[in-house]
Amino acid sequence: MIVLHATFPIDPERMDEALDHAETLVAETNEEPGVIDYRATRDVEDEHTLRFFEQYEDAAALEHHEETDHFQAFEAALPDLLAGEPEVIQFEVSEATELEL
Amino acid sequence: MIVLHATFPIDPERMDEALDHAETLVAETNEEPGVIDYRATRDVEDEHTLRFFEQYEDAAALEHHEETDHFQAFEAALPDLLAGEPEVIQFEVSEATELEL
């Protein structure tokens, strides 16, 4: 399993456009093969920081995602949307457990 | 390494209180020993869903976090803040890699 944390500082003037991309990405990506969960969020401390939390069964599912139109449209738009350096961290996961609160 | 994804559907009338807890948790937890990163966010599709993304060096760091005052205050308040079932998933991570976009 693969978990990805992606962080994008967005130009406040392009936030609506970035949110449109984010909503499309969430709707489309959760339908892709091998995608366990895919979420887009805004940081509570800085609402112009978009954080994506992504969970894939394997590398093939992630590669498939990166070749989709909706991902490539977002990637192409990024240089105009960003207000700082993006960060993407990939975690190789050996085990996932749901905890009881 | 441990990554945790925690999801809390919050009662819209208690959102401000939940955000206060979230901001305290982020400020305090990022200062704890063994905490690599700790973020609180709101889902772009439902702003009343709080999502926490947490990264710990090991189980001991997570256990230490769960014994802190700020975590226990949040845990005690949760029953009054929630509008649905919370979900917490723990990932055992074998490797973390920063990707180039």
N, CA and C atoms of all chains as a GROMACS GRO file, in nm:
protein
  606
    1MET      N    1   0.084  -0.120   0.000
    1MET     CA    2   0.000   0.000   0.000
    1MET      C    3   0.088   0.126   0.000
    2ILE      N    4   0.034   0.232  -0.063
    2ILE     CA    5   0.105   0.361  -0.069
    2ILE      C    6   0.013   0.471  -0.016
    3VAL      N    7   0.071   0.554   0.074
    3VAL     CA    8   0.000   0.674   0.119
    3VAL      C    9   0.082   0.794   0.071
    4LEU      N   10   0.012   0.895   0.024
    4LEU     CA   11   0.079   1.015  -0.025
    4LEU      C   12   0.022   1.137   0.048
    5HIS      N   13   0.113   1.223   0.094
    5HIS     CA   14   0.071   1.353   0.150
    5HIS      C   15   0.126   1.460   0.057
    6ALA      N   16   0.037   1.538  -0.003
    6ALA     CA   17   0.082   1.643  -0.095
    6ALA      C   18   0.033   1.778  -0.043
    7THR      N   19   0.123   1.874  -0.037
    7THR     CA   20   0.093   2.006   0.019
    7THR      C   21   0.120   2.114  -0.084
    8PHE      N   22   0.020   2.200  -0.108
    8PHE     CA   23   0.033   2.306  -0.210
    8PHE      C   24  -0.005   2.442  -0.151
    9PRO      N   25   0.092   2.532  -0.132
    9PRO     CA   26   0.058   2.669  -0.093
    9PRO      C   27   0.001   2.741  -0.216
   10ILE      N   28  -0.125   2.786  -0.207
   10ILE     CA   29  -0.193   2.841  -0.325
   10ILE      C   30  -0.201   2.994  -0.316
   11ASP      N   31  -0.184   3.057  -0.431
   11ASP     CA   32  -0.202   3.202  -0.443
   11ASP      C   33  -0.348   3.234  -0.408
   12PRO      N   34  -0.371   3.320  -0.305
   12PRO     CA   35  -0.510   3.349  -0.263
   12PRO      C   36  -0.600   3.390  -0.380
   13GLU      N   37  -0.541   3.459  -0.479
   13GLU     CA   38  -0.624   3.503  -0.592
   13GLU      C   39  -0.661   3.389  -0.687
   14ARG      N   40  -0.597   3.274  -0.670
   14ARG     CA   41  -0.628   3.160  -0.759
   14ARG      C   42  -0.695   3.046  -0.682
   15MET      N   43  -0.738   3.078  -0.559
   15MET     CA   44  -0.790   2.972  -0.471
   15MET      C   45  -0.914   2.904  -0.530
   16ASP      N   46  -1.005   2.983  -0.584
   16ASP     CA   47  -1.128   2.923  -0.639
   16ASP      C   48  -1.095   2.823  -0.750
   17GLU      N   49  -1.001   2.862  -0.835
   17GLU     CA   50  -0.961   2.774  -0.945
   17GLU      C   51  -0.898   2.645  -0.888
   18ALA      N   52  -0.814   2.662  -0.785
   18ALA     CA   53  -0.750   2.545  -0.724
   18ALA      C   54  -0.854   2.454  -0.660
   19LEU      N   55  -0.955   2.513  -0.596
   19LEU     CA   56  -1.061   2.432  -0.534
   19LEU      C   57  -1.143   2.358  -0.639
   20ASP      N   58  -1.166   2.420  -0.754
   20ASP     CA   59  -1.235   2.350  -0.863
   20ASP      C   60  -1.156   2.225  -0.904
   21HIS      N   61  -1.025   2.244  -0.920
   21HIS     CA   62  -0.941   2.128  -0.955
   21HIS      C   63  -0.950   2.022  -0.846
   22ALA      N   64  -0.941   2.067  -0.719
   22ALA     CA   65  -0.940   1.974  -0.606
   22ALA      C   66  -1.069   1.892  -0.603
   23GLU      N   67  -1.183   1.959  -0.623
   23GLU     CA   68  -1.311   1.888  -0.620
   23GLU      C   69  -1.322   1.788  -0.734
   24THR      N   70  -1.273   1.825  -0.852
   24THR     CA   71  -1.274   1.731  -0.965
   24THR      C   72  -1.182   1.613  -0.935
   25LEU      N   73  -1.066   1.644  -0.882
   25LEU     CA   74  -0.971   1.536  -0.848
   25LEU      C   75  -1.033   1.437  -0.749
   26VAL      N   76  -1.099   1.488  -0.646
   26VAL     CA   77  -1.159   1.399  -0.545
   26VAL      C   78  -1.267   1.312  -0.608
   27ALA      N   79  -1.355   1.376  -0.685
   27ALA     CA   80  -1.467   1.302  -0.745
   27ALA      C   81  -1.415   1.195  -0.841
   28GLU      N   82  -1.322   1.229  -0.927
   28GLU     CA   83  -1.273   1.137  -1.031
   28GLU      C   84  -1.178   1.031  -0.972
   29THR      N   85  -1.088   1.074  -0.886
   29THR     CA   86  -0.984   0.981  -0.839
   29THR      C   87  -1.043   0.870  -0.754
   30ASN      N   88  -1.143   0.900  -0.674
   30ASN     CA   89  -1.203   0.795  -0.590
   30ASN      C   90  -1.273   0.688  -0.671
   31GLU      N   91  -1.289   0.713  -0.802
   31GLU     CA   92  -1.349   0.612  -0.892
   31GLU      C   93  -1.241   0.530  -0.964
   32GLU      N   94  -1.117   0.567  -0.949
   32GLU     CA   95  -1.010   0.497  -1.024
   32GLU      C   96  -0.979   0.361  -0.963
   33PRO      N   97  -0.931   0.265  -1.046
   33PRO     CA   98  -0.893   0.133  -0.994
   33PRO      C   99  -0.775   0.145  -0.896
   34GLY      N  100  -0.786   0.074  -0.782
   34GLY     CA  101  -0.673   0.069  -0.688
   34GLY      C  102  -0.661   0.190  -0.597
   35VAL      N  103  -0.757   0.282  -0.606
   35VAL     CA  104  -0.754   0.398  -0.515
   35VAL      C  105  -0.839   0.363  -0.393
   36ILE      N  106  -0.777   0.362  -0.274
   36ILE     CA  107  -0.850   0.327  -0.151
   36ILE      C  108  -0.921   0.450  -0.097
   37ASP      N  109  -0.850   0.564  -0.094
   37ASP     CA  110  -0.912   0.688  -0.046
   37ASP      C  111  -0.833   0.806  -0.100
   38TYR      N  112  -0.903   0.914  -0.129
   38TYR     CA  113  -0.836   1.033  -0.187
   38TYR      C  114  -0.912   1.155  -0.138
   39ARG      N  115  -0.844   1.238  -0.056
   39ARG     CA  116  -0.912   1.352   0.006
   39ARG      C  117  -0.836   1.481  -0.019
   40ALA      N  118  -0.909   1.590  -0.036
   40ALA     CA  119  -0.849   1.723  -0.050
   40ALA      C  120  -0.898   1.807   0.067
   41THR      N  121  -0.807   1.882   0.128
   41THR     CA  122  -0.843   1.960   0.247
   41THR      C  123  -0.771   2.095   0.248
   42ARG      N  124  -0.817   2.182   0.340
   42ARG     CA  125  -0.752   2.312   0.360
   42ARG      C  126  -0.698   2.313   0.502
   43ASP      N  127  -0.575   2.361   0.518
   43ASP     CA  128  -0.514   2.362   0.650
   43ASP      C  129  -0.588   2.460   0.740
   44VAL      N  130  -0.615   2.420   0.868
   44VAL     CA  131  -0.690   2.511   0.956
   44VAL      C  132  -0.609   2.635   0.991
   45GLU      N  133  -0.476   2.625   0.984
   45GLU     CA  134  -0.395   2.742   1.021
   45GLU      C  135  -0.374   2.836   0.903
   46ASP      N  136  -0.384   2.781   0.781
   46ASP     CA  137  -0.369   2.865   0.661
   46ASP      C  138  -0.459   2.810   0.551
   47GLU      N  139  -0.574   2.874   0.535
   47GLU     CA  140  -0.675   2.818   0.443
   47GLU      C  141  -0.630   2.821   0.297
   48HIS      N  142  -0.517   2.886   0.270
   48HIS     CA  143  -0.465   2.886   0.133
   48HIS      C  144  -0.363   2.776   0.110
   49THR      N  145  -0.348   2.688   0.209
   49THR     CA  146  -0.265   2.569   0.190
   49THR      C  147  -0.355   2.449   0.166
   50LEU      N  148  -0.345   2.390   0.047
   50LEU     CA  149  -0.423   2.271   0.014
   50LEU      C  150  -0.340   2.148   0.050
   51ARG      N  151  -0.404   2.054   0.119
   51ARG     CA  152  -0.337   1.928   0.154
   51ARG      C  153  -0.419   1.812   0.100
   52PHE      N  154  -0.350   1.728   0.022
   52PHE     CA  155  -0.415   1.608  -0.032
   52PHE      C  156  -0.365   1.487   0.046
   53PHE      N  157  -0.461   1.395   0.076
   53PHE     CA  158  -0.424   1.272   0.147
   53PHE      C  159  -0.476   1.156   0.065
   54GLU      N  160  -0.382   1.078   0.018
   54GLU     CA  161  -0.412   0.981  -0.086
   54GLU      C  162  -0.367   0.842  -0.043
   55GLN      N  163  -0.447   0.742  -0.076
   55GLN     CA  164  -0.417   0.605  -0.035
   55GLN      C  165  -0.440   0.512  -0.154
   56TYR      N  166  -0.332   0.441  -0.196
   56TYR     CA  167  -0.338   0.355  -0.315
   56TYR      C  168  -0.303   0.211  -0.278
   57GLU      N  169  -0.365   0.116  -0.346
   57GLU     CA  170  -0.333  -0.024  -0.317
   57GLU      C  171  -0.186  -0.054  -0.348
   58ASP      N  172  -0.137   0.002  -0.458
   58ASP     CA  173   0.002  -0.027  -0.500
   58ASP      C  174   0.055   0.081  -0.595
   59ALA      N  175   0.180   0.064  -0.639
   59ALA     CA  176   0.244   0.164  -0.727
   59ALA      C  177   0.170   0.175  -0.861
   60ALA      N  178   0.116   0.064  -0.908
   60ALA     CA  179   0.045   0.067  -1.036
   60ALA      C  180  -0.076   0.160  -1.030
   61ALA      N  181  -0.147   0.159  -0.918
   61ALA     CA  182  -0.265   0.246  -0.903
   61ALA      C  183  -0.222   0.393  -0.903
   62LEU      N  184  -0.110   0.421  -0.837
   62LEU     CA  185  -0.059   0.559  -0.835
   62LEU      C  186  -0.016   0.602  -0.975
   63GLU      N  187   0.053   0.514  -1.044
   63GLU     CA  188   0.098   0.546  -1.181
   63GLU      C  189  -0.024   0.571  -1.271
   64HIS      N  190  -0.126   0.487  -1.257
   64HIS     CA  191  -0.248   0.506  -1.338
   64HIS      C  192  -0.307   0.645  -1.309
   65HIS      N  193  -0.311   0.680  -1.180
   65HIS     CA  194  -0.368   0.810  -1.141
   65HIS      C  195  -0.292   0.924  -1.209
   66GLU      N  196  -0.159   0.914  -1.212
   66GLU     CA  197  -0.077   1.023  -1.266
   66GLU      C  198  -0.092   1.039  -1.417
   67GLU      N  199  -0.153   0.939  -1.481
   67GLU     CA  200  -0.175   0.949  -1.627
   67GLU      C  201  -0.317   0.995  -1.662
   68THR      N  202  -0.398   1.021  -1.561
   68THR     CA  203  -0.537   1.061  -1.591
   68THR      C  204  -0.544   1.208  -1.636
   69ASP      N  205  -0.651   1.240  -1.707
   69ASP     CA  206  -0.668   1.378  -1.757
   69ASP      C  207  -0.680   1.476  -1.641
   70HIS      N  208  -0.760   1.436  -1.537
   70HIS     CA  209  -0.783   1.532  -1.429
   70HIS      C  210  -0.655   1.561  -1.351
   71PHE      N  211  -0.568   1.459  -1.334
   71PHE     CA  212  -0.441   1.485  -1.265
   71PHE      C  213  -0.352   1.573  -1.352
   72GLN      N  214  -0.345   1.541  -1.481
   72GLN     CA  215  -0.255   1.617  -1.569
   72GLN      C  216  -0.303   1.761  -1.588
   73ALA      N  217  -0.435   1.781  -1.584
   73ALA     CA  218  -0.488   1.919  -1.593
   73ALA      C  219  -0.445   1.998  -1.470
   74PHE      N  220  -0.451   1.935  -1.353
   74PHE     CA  221  -0.410   2.002  -1.229
   74PHE      C  222  -0.260   2.031  -1.232
   75GLU      N  223  -0.182   1.931  -1.273
   75GLU     CA  224  -0.036   1.946  -1.278
   75GLU      C  225   0.004   2.060  -1.373
   76ALA      N  226  -0.069   2.070  -1.486
   76ALA     CA  227  -0.038   2.176  -1.584
   76ALA      C  228  -0.073   2.315  -1.528
   77ALA      N  229  -0.180   2.320  -1.446
   77ALA     CA  230  -0.225   2.450  -1.392
   77ALA      C  231  -0.140   2.495  -1.274
   78LEU      N  232  -0.073   2.400  -1.208
   78LEU     CA  233  -0.003   2.429  -1.082
   78LEU      C  234   0.090   2.551  -1.086
   79PRO      N  235   0.177   2.564  -1.187
   79PRO     CA  236   0.270   2.678  -1.184
   79PRO      C  237   0.199   2.813  -1.167
   80ASP      N  238   0.076   2.824  -1.220
   80ASP     CA  239   0.001   2.950  -1.206
   80ASP      C  240  -0.076   2.957  -1.074
   81LEU      N  241  -0.097   2.844  -1.009
   81LEU     CA  242  -0.178   2.842  -0.886
   81LEU      C  243  -0.092   2.859  -0.761
   82LEU      N  244   0.034   2.817  -0.770
   82LEU     CA  245   0.117   2.810  -0.650
   82LEU      C  246   0.165   2.947  -0.601
   83ALA      N  247   0.179   2.955  -0.466
   83ALA     CA  248   0.236   3.074  -0.404
   83ALA      C  249   0.362   3.036  -0.327
   84GLY      N  250   0.410   2.913  -0.347
   84GLY     CA  251   0.528   2.867  -0.277
   84GLY      C  252   0.563   2.726  -0.322
   85GLU      N  253   0.660   2.667  -0.252
   85GLU     CA  254   0.707   2.535  -0.291
   85GLU      C  255   0.607   2.425  -0.249
   86PRO      N  256   0.567   2.338  -0.345
   86PRO     CA  257   0.484   2.223  -0.306
   86PRO      C  258   0.572   2.117  -0.239
   87GLU      N  259   0.505   2.027  -0.164
   87GLU     CA  260   0.579   1.916  -0.102
   87GLU      C  261   0.495   1.790  -0.119
   88VAL      N  262   0.557   1.683  -0.166
   88VAL     CA  263   0.485   1.556  -0.182
   88VAL      C  264   0.568   1.446  -0.117
   89ILE      N  265   0.510   1.380  -0.018
   89ILE     CA  266   0.580   1.272   0.050
   89ILE      C  267   0.506   1.140   0.026
   90GLN      N  268   0.581   1.039  -0.017
   90GLN     CA  269   0.524   0.906  -0.041
   90GLN      C  270   0.565   0.812   0.070
   91PHE      N  271   0.466   0.744   0.130
   91PHE     CA  272   0.491   0.648   0.237
   91PHE      C  273   0.464   0.507   0.187
   92GLU      N  274   0.563   0.418   0.203
   92GLU     CA  275   0.541   0.276   0.176
   92GLU      C  276   0.483   0.217   0.304
   93VAL      N  277   0.362   0.162   0.294
   93VAL     CA  278   0.290   0.117   0.415
   93VAL      C  279   0.291  -0.035   0.422
   94SER      N  280   0.337  -0.088   0.537
   94SER     CA  281   0.340  -0.233   0.553
   94SER      C  282   0.210  -0.284   0.618
   95GLU      N  283   0.143  -0.195   0.694
   95GLU     CA  284   0.019  -0.240   0.760
   95GLU      C  285  -0.071  -0.121   0.790
   96ALA      N  286  -0.201  -0.138   0.774
   96ALA     CA  287  -0.297  -0.031   0.806
   96ALA      C  288  -0.399  -0.088   0.903
   97THR      N  289  -0.424  -0.015   1.012
   97THR     CA  290  -0.516  -0.064   1.115
   97THR      C  291  -0.614   0.046   1.153
   98GLU      N  292  -0.744   0.014   1.159
   98GLU     CA  293  -0.840   0.112   1.208
   98GLU      C  294  -0.841   0.105   1.360
   99LEU      N  295  -0.822   0.219   1.426
   99LEU     CA  296  -0.816   0.223   1.573
   99LEU      C  297  -0.952   0.257   1.631
  100GLU      N  298  -0.979   0.203   1.749
  100GLU     CA  299  -1.100   0.238   1.825
  100GLU      C  300  -1.069   0.361   1.909
  101LEU      N  301  -1.155   0.461   1.906
  101LEU     CA  302  -1.132   0.581   1.989
  101LEU      C  303  -1.188   0.558   2.128
  102MET      N  304   0.830   0.411   1.156
  102MET     CA  305   0.752   0.535   1.148
  102MET      C  306   0.601   0.502   1.146
  103ILE      N  307   0.521   0.593   1.204
  103ILE     CA  308   0.374   0.576   1.207
  103ILE      C  309   0.309   0.700   1.147
  104VAL      N  310   0.212   0.675   1.056
  104VAL     CA  311   0.129   0.784   1.005
  104VAL      C  312  -0.014   0.755   1.050
  105LEU      N  313  -0.082   0.860   1.091
  105LEU     CA  314  -0.220   0.844   1.137
  105LEU      C  315  -0.310   0.940   1.061
  106HIS      N  316  -0.422   0.887   1.013
  106HIS     CA  317  -0.525   0.973   0.950
  106HIS      C  318  -0.647   0.967   1.041
  107ALA      N  319  -0.687   1.079   1.096
  107ALA     CA  320  -0.803   1.082   1.186
  107ALA      C  321  -0.909   1.176   1.128
  108THR      N  322  -1.031   1.126   1.120
  108THR     CA  323  -1.141   1.202   1.059
  108THR      C  324  -1.254   1.221   1.160
  109PHE      N  325  -1.297   1.348   1.176
  109PHE     CA  326  -1.401   1.379   1.275
  109PHE      C  327  -1.512   1.464   1.211
  110PRO      N  328  -1.630   1.406   1.192
  110PRO     CA  329  -1.744   1.489   1.146
  110PRO      C  330  -1.793   1.572   1.265
  111ILE      N  331  -1.788   1.706   1.252
  111ILE     CA  332  -1.816   1.795   1.365
  111ILE      C  333  -1.953   1.861   1.350
  112ASP      N  334  -2.021   1.871   1.463
  112ASP     CA  335  -2.150   1.942   1.470
  112ASP      C  336  -2.125   2.089   1.430
  113PRO      N  337  -2.191   2.139   1.324
  113PRO     CA  338  -2.165   2.277   1.278
  113PRO      C  339  -2.174   2.380   1.391
  114GLU      N  340  -2.260   2.356   1.489
  114GLU     CA  341  -2.275   2.452   1.599
  114GLU      C  342  -2.157   2.448   1.696
  115ARG      N  343  -2.075   2.343   1.687
  115ARG     CA  344  -1.959   2.332   1.779
  115ARG      C  345  -1.827   2.348   1.703
  116MET      N  346  -1.837   2.397   1.576
  116MET     CA  347  -1.716   2.400   1.492
  116MET      C  348  -1.608   2.493   1.550
  117ASP      N  349  -1.648   2.609   1.601
  117ASP     CA  350  -1.548   2.702   1.654
  117ASP      C  351  -1.470   2.639   1.769
  118GLU      N  352  -1.544   2.569   1.853
  118GLU     CA  353  -1.480   2.503   1.969
  118GLU      C  354  -1.383   2.395   1.918
  119ALA      N  355  -1.427   2.319   1.818
  119ALA     CA  356  -1.342   2.213   1.762
  119ALA      C  357  -1.216   2.273   1.700
  120LEU      N  358  -1.232   2.386   1.632
  120LEU     CA  359  -1.116   2.452   1.569
  120LEU      C  360  -1.019   2.504   1.674
  121ASP      N  361  -1.071   2.552   1.787
  121ASP     CA  362  -0.983   2.594   1.897
  121ASP      C  363  -0.897   2.476   1.944
  122HIS      N  364  -0.964   2.362   1.964
  122HIS     CA  365  -0.890   2.242   2.005
  122HIS      C  366  -0.785   2.207   1.898
  123ALA      N  367  -0.828   2.210   1.771
  123ALA     CA  368  -0.739   2.170   1.661
  123ALA      C  369  -0.614   2.259   1.658
  124GLU      N  370  -0.635   2.391   1.674
  124GLU     CA  371  -0.520   2.483   1.668
  124GLU      C  372  -0.425   2.460   1.786
  125THR      N  373  -0.482   2.433   1.903
  125THR     CA  374  -0.397   2.402   2.019
  125THR      C  375  -0.321   2.272   1.996
  126LEU      N  376  -0.391   2.173   1.945
  126LEU     CA  377  -0.327   2.043   1.918
  126LEU      C  378  -0.210   2.060   1.821
  127VAL      N  379  -0.229   2.137   1.715
  127VAL     CA  380  -0.122   2.153   1.615
  127VAL      C  381  -0.002   2.224   1.679
  128ALA      N  382  -0.031   2.333   1.752
  128ALA     CA  383   0.079   2.410   1.812
  128ALA      C  384   0.157   2.326   1.912
  129GLU      N  385   0.088   2.255   2.000
  129GLU     CA  386   0.152   2.179   2.107
  129GLU      C  387   0.216   2.050   2.055
  130THR      N  388   0.145   1.979   1.969
  130THR     CA  389   0.192   1.846   1.928
  130THR      C  390   0.319   1.855   1.844
  131ASN      N  391   0.330   1.957   1.762
  131ASN     CA  392   0.452   1.969   1.681
  131ASN      C  393   0.576   1.996   1.765
  132GLU      N  394   0.556   2.025   1.894
  132GLU     CA  395   0.670   2.046   1.985
  132GLU      C  396   0.704   1.920   2.063
  133GLU      N  397   0.623   1.816   2.049
  133GLU     CA  398   0.646   1.694   2.129
  133GLU      C  399   0.761   1.612   2.074
  134PRO      N  400   0.829   1.534   2.164
  134PRO     CA  401   0.939   1.448   2.117
  134PRO      C  402   0.887   1.340   2.021
  135GLY      N  403   0.958   1.317   1.911
  135GLY     CA  404   0.924   1.210   1.818
  135GLY      C  405   0.810   1.240   1.722
  136VAL      N  406   0.758   1.363   1.725
  136VAL     CA  407   0.653   1.401   1.630
  136VAL      C  408   0.721   1.461   1.507
  137ILE      N  409   0.701   1.401   1.391
  137ILE     CA  410   0.764   1.450   1.267
  137ILE      C  411   0.678   1.560   1.207
  138ASP      N  412   0.547   1.536   1.202
  138ASP     CA  413   0.457   1.639   1.148
  138ASP      C  414   0.316   1.612   1.200
  139TYR      N  415   0.241   1.719   1.222
  139TYR     CA  416   0.105   1.705   1.278
  139TYR      C  417   0.022   1.820   1.221
  140ARG      N  418  -0.080   1.785   1.141
  140ARG     CA  419  -0.157   1.888   1.073
  140ARG      C  420  -0.306   1.868   1.095
  141ALA      N  421  -0.379   1.976   1.105
  141ALA     CA  422  -0.526   1.972   1.114
  141ALA      C  423  -0.583   2.044   0.993
  142THR      N  424  -0.685   1.985   0.932
  142THR     CA  425  -0.740   2.044   0.809
  142THR      C  426  -0.892   2.028   0.806
  143ARG      N  427  -0.953   2.101   0.710
  143ARG     CA  428  -1.097   2.087   0.686
  143ARG      C  429  -1.115   2.034   0.546
  144ASP      N  430  -1.206   1.939   0.531
  144ASP     CA  431  -1.227   1.877   0.401
  144ASP      C  432  -1.288   1.979   0.304
  145VAL      N  433  -1.236   1.983   0.180
  145VAL     CA  434  -1.290   2.084   0.086
  145VAL      C  435  -1.434   2.054   0.048
  146GLU      N  436  -1.475   1.928   0.061
  146GLU     CA  437  -1.614   1.896   0.022
  146GLU      C  438  -1.711   1.915   0.136
  147ASP      N  439  -1.660   1.908   0.260
  147ASP     CA  440  -1.747   1.929   0.376
  147ASP      C  441  -1.665   1.997   0.485
  148GLU      N  442  -1.681   2.127   0.498
  148GLU     CA  443  -1.594   2.203   0.589
  148GLU      C  444  -1.618   2.170   0.736
  149HIS      N  445  -1.720   2.090   0.764
  149HIS     CA  446  -1.743   2.045   0.902
  149HIS      C  447  -1.680   1.911   0.930
  150THR      N  448  -1.600   1.862   0.835
  150THR     CA  449  -1.522   1.740   0.860
  150THR      C  450  -1.378   1.780   0.884
  151LEU      N  451  -1.333   1.753   1.009
  151LEU     CA  452  -1.194   1.781   1.043
  151LEU      C  453  -1.109   1.657   1.013
  152ARG      N  454  -0.999   1.678   0.945
  152ARG     CA  455  -0.906   1.568   0.917
  152ARG      C  456  -0.769   1.603   0.974
  153PHE      N  457  -0.716   1.509   1.056
  153PHE     CA  458  -0.583   1.526   1.112
  153PHE      C  459  -0.488   1.431   1.039
  154PHE      N  460  -0.367   1.484   1.010
  154PHE     CA  461  -0.265   1.401   0.945
  154PHE      C  462  -0.140   1.408   1.028
  155GLU      N  463  -0.104   1.292   1.082
  155GLU     CA  464  -0.004   1.288   1.188
  155GLU      C  465   0.109   1.193   1.151
  156GLN      N  466   0.229   1.230   1.186
  156GLN     CA  467   0.346   1.150   1.151
  156GLN      C  468   0.438   1.141   1.273
  157TYR      N  469   0.462   1.016   1.320
  157TYR     CA  470   0.542   0.993   1.442
  157TYR      C  471   0.662   0.906   1.411
  158GLU      N  472   0.772   0.929   1.482
  158GLU     CA  473   0.892   0.846   1.459
  158GLU      C  474   0.864   0.700   1.495
  159ASP      N  475   0.788   0.680   1.605
  159ASP     CA  476   0.763   0.543   1.651
  159ASP      C  477   0.641   0.537   1.743
  160ALA      N  478   0.608   0.418   1.791
  160ALA     CA  479   0.489   0.399   1.875
  160ALA      C  480   0.503   0.476   2.006
  161ALA      N  481   0.625   0.486   2.057
  161ALA     CA  482   0.646   0.556   2.184
  161ALA      C  483   0.606   0.704   2.172
  162ALA      N  484   0.636   0.764   2.058
  162ALA     CA  485   0.600   0.906   2.037
  162ALA      C  486   0.448   0.922   2.033
  163LEU      N  487   0.383   0.827   1.968
  163LEU     CA  488   0.236   0.832   1.961
  163LEU      C  489   0.176   0.812   2.100
  164GLU      N  490   0.230   0.717   2.176
  164GLU     CA  491   0.179   0.693   2.312
  164GLU      C  492   0.199   0.817   2.400
  165HIS      N  493   0.316   0.880   2.386
  165HIS     CA  494   0.342   1.004   2.462
  165HIS      C  495   0.237   1.110   2.427
  166HIS      N  496   0.210   1.122   2.296
  166HIS     CA  497   0.111   1.222   2.251
  166HIS      C  498  -0.025   1.197   2.316
  167GLU      N  499  -0.064   1.069   2.323
  167GLU     CA  500  -0.198   1.037   2.374
  167GLU      C  501  -0.210   1.061   2.524
  168GLU      N  502  -0.098   1.084   2.592
  168GLU     CA  503  -0.102   1.112   2.736
  168GLU      C  504  -0.094   1.262   2.766
  169THR      N  505  -0.083   1.344   2.664
  169THR     CA  506  -0.069   1.489   2.688
  169THR      C  507  -0.203   1.552   2.727
  170ASP      N  508  -0.194   1.665   2.795
  170ASP     CA  509  -0.316   1.736   2.839
  170ASP      C  510  -0.400   1.780   2.719
  171HIS      N  511  -0.331   1.836   2.616
  171HIS     CA  512  -0.408   1.889   2.503
  171HIS      C  513  -0.482   1.778   2.427
  172PHE      N  514  -0.418   1.659   2.417
  172PHE     CA  515  -0.488   1.549   2.349
  172PHE      C  516  -0.607   1.503   2.433
  173GLN      N  517  -0.583   1.487   2.564
  173GLN     CA  518  -0.690   1.436   2.653
  173GLN      C  519  -0.806   1.535   2.665
  174ALA      N  520  -0.774   1.666   2.656
  174ALA     CA  521  -0.882   1.765   2.660
  174ALA      C  522  -0.969   1.752   2.535
  175PHE      N  523  -0.905   1.729   2.420
  175PHE     CA  524  -0.979   1.712   2.294
  175PHE      C  525  -1.061   1.584   2.300
  176GLU      N  526  -1.000   1.476   2.345
  176GLU     CA  527  -1.069   1.347   2.353
  176GLU      C  528  -1.192   1.356   2.445
  177ALA      N  529  -1.178   1.431   2.556
  177ALA     CA  530  -1.290   1.446   2.651
  177ALA      C  531  -1.404   1.528   2.590
  178ALA      N  532  -1.366   1.625   2.506
  178ALA     CA  533  -1.468   1.714   2.446
  178ALA      C  534  -1.538   1.647   2.327
  179LEU      N  535  -1.475   1.548   2.267
  179LEU     CA  536  -1.525   1.490   2.143
  179LEU      C  537  -1.673   1.450   2.144
  180PRO      N  538  -1.718   1.378   2.246
  180PRO     CA  539  -1.859   1.336   2.240
  180PRO      C  540  -1.956   1.451   2.217
  181ASP      N  541  -1.922   1.570   2.267
  181ASP     CA  542  -2.011   1.687   2.246
  181ASP      C  543  -1.985   1.757   2.113
  182LEU      N  544  -1.870   1.730   2.050
  182LEU     CA  545  -1.835   1.800   1.926
  182LEU      C  546  -1.879   1.723   1.802
  183LEU      N  547  -1.889   1.590   1.818
  183LEU     CA  548  -1.910   1.506   1.699
  183LEU      C  549  -2.052   1.512   1.645
  184ALA      N  550  -2.063   1.497   1.512
  184ALA     CA  551  -2.194   1.488   1.446
  184ALA      C  552  -2.204   1.353   1.375
  185GLY      N  553  -2.108   1.265   1.400
  185GLY     CA  554  -2.109   1.134   1.335
  185GLY      C  555  -1.994   1.051   1.386
  186GLU      N  556  -1.973   0.936   1.321
  186GLU     CA  557  -1.869   0.844   1.366
  186GLU      C  558  -1.730   0.896   1.327
  187PRO      N  559  -1.635   0.901   1.425
  187PRO     CA  560  -1.497   0.935   1.387
  187PRO      C  561  -1.430   0.813   1.324
  188GLU      N  562  -1.320   0.836   1.254
  188GLU     CA  563  -1.244   0.723   1.197
  188GLU      C  564  -1.096   0.755   1.214
  189VAL      N  565  -1.020   0.658   1.268
  189VAL     CA  566  -0.877   0.678   1.286
  189VAL      C  567  -0.806   0.558   1.226
  190ILE      N  568  -0.718   0.583   1.129
  190ILE     CA  569  -0.643   0.475   1.066
  190ILE      C  570  -0.494   0.495   1.093
  191GLN      N  571  -0.430   0.388   1.140
  191GLN     CA  572  -0.287   0.393   1.170
  191GLN      C  573  -0.213   0.315   1.063
  192PHE      N  574  -0.110   0.380   1.004
  192PHE     CA  575  -0.029   0.316   0.900
  192PHE      C  576   0.112   0.290   0.954
  193GLU      N  577   0.156   0.164   0.945
  193GLU     CA  578   0.296   0.133   0.976
  193GLU      C  579   0.374   0.160   0.848
  194VAL      N  580   0.471   0.252   0.858
  194VAL     CA  581   0.543   0.296   0.738
  194VAL      C  582   0.684   0.238   0.735
  195SER      N  583   0.718   0.171   0.623
  195SER     CA  584   0.852   0.113   0.612
  195SER      C  585   0.950   0.211   0.548
  196GLU      N  586   0.895   0.305   0.468
  196GLU     CA  587   0.984   0.401   0.400
  196GLU      C  588   0.908   0.527   0.364
  197ALA      N  589   0.974   0.642   0.378
  197ALA     CA  590   0.912   0.770   0.337
  197ALA      C  591   1.005   0.839   0.240
  198THR      N  592   0.950   0.887   0.129
  198THR     CA  593   1.032   0.949   0.025
  198THR      C  594   0.968   1.079  -0.020
  199GLU      N  595   1.048   1.187  -0.028
  199GLU     CA  596   0.993   1.310  -0.083
  199GLU      C  597   1.004   1.304  -0.235
  200LEU      N  598   0.892   1.328  -0.304
  200LEU     CA  599   0.889   1.318  -0.450
  200LEU      C  600   0.912   1.455  -0.513
  201GLU      N  601   0.975   1.455  -0.630
  201GLU     CA  602   0.989   1.577  -0.709
  201GLU      C  603   0.867   1.592  -0.798
  202LEU      N  604   0.806   1.709  -0.800
  202LEU     CA  605   0.689   1.728  -0.888
  202LEU      C  606   0.735   1.763  -1.028
   0.00000   0.00000   0.00000
